[in-house]
Amino acid sequence: MSFEEYVTEQGHSLLRLAYVLTGDAHRAEDLTQTALTDAYRQWRKVAAARQPDAYVRRILVNAHLNWHRRRSSTERPTDLAGWEPAGTADPADGVADRDQLRQVLATLAPRARTALVLRYYADLDDAGIAEAMGVTVSAVRATTSRALATLRASGVAAALKETS
């Protein structure tokens, strides 16, 4: 599979994952572009991997976590209230619940948010999350447990399971 074919097939799903990780459409586009740039540089390794999707997802997650570690970007988006990426606008009653969930997820530490997104959005098991984040399975369980406790305290843990 060529890089172009991979991007055609998987680019949109990577963008959606990046959006859930960052909570911001513009940062998601930047994150996806960064991950795909890194994947392109290492395309021989990616194409030869047993699971190229997992390899690129790991690149995306690492790039996301590195952005928070560096804190080099001090850009903050202007008020984009009510803005949703193309194709995700939903006038149903669940919009308010999802918005509350996004706000609470944004308050979590980047590693905790990443663990929950990979668990409930990307539907990975503990081993898959550990591999994607480069940590142990027990660290994933501990991080997920603390993050869910925070969500329960805010009253949105049930909404997380409904959106997955």
DOMARZA-633380 format. One record per residue (C-alpha): chain; residue number from 1; residue in one letter; x, y, z. Coordinates in Angstrom, 3 decimals, decimal comma, always signed. Layout:
BEGIN
A  NUM  A  X  Y  Z $
...
END
This chain:
BEGIN
A  1  M  +0,000  +0,000  +0,000 $
A  2  S  +1,336  +3,418  -0,896 $
A  3  F  +1,289  +6,393  +1,447 $
A  4  E  -1,290  +8,136  -0,738 $
A  5  E  -3,600  +5,115  -0,608 $
A  6  Y  -3,215  +4,924  +3,155 $
A  7  V  -4,117  +8,593  +3,602 $
A  8  T  -7,112  +8,201  +1,299 $
A  9  E  -8,385  +5,221  +3,306 $
A  10  Q  -7,433  +6,228  +6,852 $
A  11  G  -6,937  +10,000  +6,830 $
A  12  H  -10,466  +10,853  +7,919 $
A  13  S  -10,449  +8,373  +10,811 $
A  14  L  -7,096  +9,781  +11,989 $
A  15  L  -8,554  +13,286  +11,849 $
A  16  R  -11,564  +12,186  +13,906 $
A  17  L  -9,289  +10,572  +16,496 $
A  18  A  -7,175  +13,727  +16,639 $
A  19  Y  -10,325  +15,815  +17,109 $
A  20  V  -11,445  +13,692  +20,039 $
A  21  L  -7,957  +13,892  +21,561 $
A  22  T  -7,593  +17,656  +21,197 $
A  23  G  -11,182  +18,861  +21,397 $
A  24  D  -10,431  +21,483  +18,753 $
A  25  A  -10,853  +21,074  +15,003 $
A  26  H  -7,898  +23,248  +14,035 $
A  27  R  -5,499  +21,568  +16,448 $
A  28  A  -6,815  +18,199  +15,232 $
A  29  E  -5,913  +19,133  +11,665 $
A  30  D  -2,449  +20,249  +12,788 $
A  31  L  -1,967  +17,077  +14,823 $
A  32  T  -3,070  +14,861  +11,935 $
A  33  Q  -0,772  +16,689  +9,550 $
A  34  T  +2,145  +16,307  +11,974 $
A  35  A  +1,466  +12,587  +12,416 $
A  36  L  +1,118  +11,973  +8,688 $
A  37  T  +4,311  +13,917  +8,014 $
A  38  D  +6,167  +11,712  +10,497 $
A  39  A  +4,555  +8,602  +8,999 $
A  40  Y  +5,611  +9,680  +5,502 $
A  41  R  +9,221  +10,092  +6,653 $
A  42  Q  +9,158  +6,534  +8,025 $
A  43  W  +6,830  +5,020  +5,435 $
A  44  R  +9,002  +1,960  +4,772 $
A  45  K  +8,788  +1,023  +8,465 $
A  46  V  +5,071  +1,782  +8,596 $
A  47  A  +4,267  -0,255  +5,496 $
A  48  A  +6,360  -3,175  +6,772 $
A  49  A  +4,681  -3,171  +10,202 $
A  50  R  +2,233  -5,935  +11,114 $
A  51  Q  -0,402  -3,293  +11,876 $
A  52  P  +0,274  -0,060  +9,994 $
A  53  D  -2,839  +1,563  +11,508 $
A  54  A  -1,561  +0,939  +15,031 $
A  55  Y  +1,851  +2,306  +14,047 $
A  56  V  +0,394  +5,568  +12,695 $
A  57  R  -2,040  +5,833  +15,624 $
A  58  R  +0,961  +5,588  +17,967 $
A  59  I  +2,678  +8,376  +16,023 $
A  60  L  -0,474  +10,501  +16,416 $
A  61  V  -0,783  +9,817  +20,158 $
A  62  N  +2,909  +10,535  +20,739 $
A  63  A  +2,650  +13,800  +18,821 $
A  64  H  -0,403  +14,764  +20,901 $
A  65  L  +1,350  +14,033  +24,191 $
A  66  N  +4,538  +15,787  +23,037 $
A  67  W  +2,598  +18,975  +22,317 $
A  68  H  +1,526  +19,062  +25,943 $
A  69  R  +5,000  +18,244  +27,225 $
A  70  R  +6,677  +20,996  +25,221 $
A  71  R  +4,075  +23,648  +25,870 $
A  72  S  +5,706  +25,569  +23,063 $
A  73  S  +2,390  +26,438  +21,522 $
A  74  T  +0,719  +29,257  +23,389 $
A  75  E  -1,985  +29,723  +20,797 $
A  76  R  -5,497  +29,680  +22,145 $
A  77  P  -8,522  +29,518  +19,880 $
A  78  T  -10,949  +32,391  +19,774 $
A  79  D  -14,553  +31,846  +20,755 $
A  80  L  -15,819  +29,113  +18,461 $
A  81  A  -18,957  +28,330  +20,448 $
A  82  G  -21,281  +26,066  +18,547 $
A  83  W  -18,767  +25,257  +15,828 $
A  84  E  -18,513  +21,600  +14,878 $
A  85  P  -16,382  +19,982  +12,179 $
A  86  A  -18,157  +19,310  +8,885 $
A  87  G  -20,541  +16,398  +9,098 $
A  88  T  -20,760  +16,243  +12,894 $
A  89  A  -23,440  +18,847  +13,569 $
A  90  D  -26,260  +17,130  +15,427 $
A  91  P  -29,371  +19,060  +16,454 $
A  92  A  -30,539  +16,263  +18,761 $
A  93  D  -30,792  +16,582  +22,510 $
A  94  G  -27,489  +14,798  +22,990 $
A  95  V  -25,536  +17,847  +21,835 $
A  96  A  -25,589  +19,402  +25,294 $
A  97  D  -24,415  +16,147  +26,900 $
A  98  R  -21,564  +15,782  +24,421 $
A  99  D  -20,579  +19,400  +24,955 $
A  100  Q  -20,463  +18,876  +28,703 $
A  101  L  -18,403  +15,733  +28,143 $
A  102  R  -15,945  +17,635  +25,923 $
A  103  Q  -15,585  +20,359  +28,536 $
A  104  V  -14,869  +17,867  +31,301 $
A  105  L  -12,474  +15,875  +29,097 $
A  106  A  -10,623  +19,116  +28,396 $
A  107  T  -9,972  +19,517  +32,134 $
A  108  L  -8,286  +16,120  +32,400 $
A  109  A  -4,541  +15,737  +32,121 $
A  110  P  -3,438  +14,941  +28,547 $
A  111  R  -2,423  +11,375  +29,432 $
A  112  A  -5,754  +10,697  +31,177 $
A  113  R  -7,732  +12,155  +28,293 $
A  114  T  -5,712  +10,125  +25,802 $
A  115  A  -6,312  +6,898  +27,740 $
A  116  L  -10,071  +7,490  +27,832 $
A  117  V  -10,246  +8,466  +24,163 $
A  118  L  -8,333  +5,356  +23,128 $
A  119  R  -10,554  +3,187  +25,345 $
A  120  Y  -13,987  +4,543  +24,477 $
A  121  Y  -13,519  +6,197  +21,088 $
A  122  A  -10,867  +4,038  +19,419 $
A  123  D  -12,213  +0,957  +21,269 $
A  124  L  -8,774  -0,357  +22,246 $
A  125  D  -8,185  -2,760  +25,117 $
A  126  D  -5,655  -2,080  +27,886 $
A  127  A  -2,815  -3,718  +25,959 $
A  128  G  -3,591  -1,686  +22,832 $
A  129  I  -3,733  +1,536  +24,830 $
A  130  A  -0,468  +0,689  +26,573 $
A  131  E  +1,186  +0,046  +23,221 $
A  132  A  -0,183  +3,257  +21,705 $
A  133  M  +0,893  +5,370  +24,671 $
A  134  G  +4,181  +3,616  +25,351 $
A  135  V  +3,340  +2,749  +28,964 $
A  136  T  +2,592  -0,419  +30,918 $
A  137  V  -0,839  -2,027  +31,092 $
A  138  S  -1,011  -1,309  +34,830 $
A  139  A  -0,307  +2,391  +34,164 $
A  140  V  -3,185  +2,416  +31,681 $
A  141  R  -5,524  +0,854  +34,232 $
A  142  A  -4,490  +3,298  +36,954 $
A  143  T  -4,765  +6,320  +34,654 $
A  144  T  -8,142  +5,211  +33,326 $
A  145  S  -9,449  +4,524  +36,815 $
A  146  R  -8,451  +7,979  +38,088 $
A  147  A  -9,841  +9,681  +34,982 $
A  148  L  -13,171  +7,869  +35,298 $
A  149  A  -13,339  +8,812  +38,988 $
A  150  T  -12,920  +12,442  +37,969 $
A  151  L  -15,675  +12,073  +35,390 $
A  152  R  -17,977  +10,365  +37,897 $
A  153  A  -17,433  +13,231  +40,322 $
A  154  S  -18,509  +15,661  +37,612 $
A  155  G  -21,519  +13,523  +36,687 $
A  156  V  -20,630  +12,769  +33,066 $
A  157  A  -19,227  +9,225  +33,248 $
A  158  A  -22,518  +7,795  +31,968 $
A  159  A  -22,365  +10,103  +28,954 $
A  160  L  -18,935  +8,708  +28,051 $
A  161  K  -20,292  +5,170  +27,745 $
A  162  E  -23,271  +6,395  +25,708 $
A  163  T  -21,063  +8,152  +23,142 $
A  164  S  -18,775  +5,160  +22,582 $
END
